[in-house]
Amino acid sequence: MSVHAALARPVFGAPRGRHAKPRSAWPRVAVRTLFLACAVISVVAVVGAGWPPVLLVVPAAALLLLVAAVAKLRTAARKIDTIFAEELTVETPAEIGAPVEIS
C-alpha cells in the first residue's frame, strides 16, 4: 500500500479534517437527554425515599472519572494516529532515488 493510500484511508471509519462530512447530532442529543433524565430520576428517588443527598456523590464521582478517562483515551488515540501518520510520510532513500552505499 502506498503512503498516500494509507494516509487517505480513514482510521476506525471516522473521517476527520476539513473535508469530512459532518455526522448527525441526534445520537449525542439522545444520549445526553437520557443521561439527564436518569439523573433527575435518581435525585427524585433519593430525596423521595428520605435518604441523605450525599449518597449521590459516589455515582457522580464515578461518572466524572469515566468521562475523564474516555477523554484521555481519545486524546491518546489522536496522538498515536498523528505519530503513525508522520511515520508513514517519512520517505526512504529508495523512494526518493538517492544512492545508497552498502559496504
C-alpha positions in Angstrom: 0.0 0.0 0.0 1.4 3.4 -0.9 1.9 6.1 1.6 -0.8 8.3 0.1 -3.3 5.4 0.1 -2.5 4.7 3.8 -3.0 8.3 4.7 -6.2 8.6 2.8 -7.7 5.6 4.4 -9.9 6.7 7.4 -8.9 5.4 10.8 -11.8 3.4 12.5 -14.2 4.7 9.8 -14.3 8.2 11.3 -13.0 10.7 8.8 -11.6 13.9 10.2 -10.4 17.1 8.7 -11.6 20.0 6.6 -13.4 17.8 4.0 -15.0 15.3 6.4 -18.8 15.1 6.2 -20.5 16.3 9.4 -22.1 13.5 11.4 -25.6 13.8 12.7 -26.1 15.2 16.1 -29.2 13.2 17.2 -27.3 10.3 18.8 -25.4 12.7 21.1 -28.6 14.6 21.9 -30.4 11.4 22.6 -27.7 10.1 25.0 -27.4 13.4 26.8 -31.2 13.6 27.2 -31.3 10.0 28.5 -28.5 10.8 30.9 -30.2 13.9 32.3 -33.5 12.0 32.7 -31.7 9.3 34.7 -30.0 11.9 36.8 -33.3 13.7 37.6 -35.0 10.3 38.4 -32.1 9.4 40.7 -32.3 12.7 42.6 -36.1 12.4 42.9 -35.8 8.8 44.1 -33.1 9.6 46.7 -34.9 12.7 48.0 -38.3 10.9 47.9 -37.1 8.0 49.9 -35.8 10.3 52.6 -32.1 9.3 52.1 -29.4 11.9 52.5 -28.5 13.6 49.2 -24.8 12.8 50.0 -25.5 9.3 48.6 -25.5 10.9 45.1 -21.8 11.9 45.4 -20.4 8.4 44.7 -22.2 7.8 41.4 -21.5 11.4 40.3 -17.8 10.9 41.1 -17.7 7.6 39.2 -19.4 9.3 36.2 -16.9 12.1 36.2 -14.0 9.7 36.3 -15.5 7.7 33.4 -15.8 10.9 31.3 -12.3 12.0 32.1 -10.9 8.5 31.2 -12.7 8.5 27.9 -11.4 12.0 27.1 -7.9 10.9 27.9 -8.2 7.8 25.8 -9.5 9.8 22.8 -6.6 12.3 23.2 -4.1 9.4 23.4 -5.6 7.8 20.3 -5.3 11.0 18.3 -1.7 11.4 19.3 -0.9 7.8 18.3 -2.7 8.4 14.9 -0.6 11.5 14.4 2.7 9.7 15.2 1.8 6.9 12.8 0.8 9.3 10.0 4.2 11.1 10.5 6.0 7.8 10.3 4.1 6.9 7.1 5.1 10.1 5.4 8.9 9.6 6.0 10.4 8.7 2.7 13.2 6.1 2.5 16.3 6.7 0.3 15.0 4.2 -2.2 11.7 6.1 -2.6 13.4 9.5 -3.3 16.0 7.9 -5.6 19.1 8.7 -3.5 22.1 6.4 -4.0 22.7 4.1 -1.0 26.2 2.8 -0.3 26.4 -0.7 1.0 29.8 -1.6 2.5 
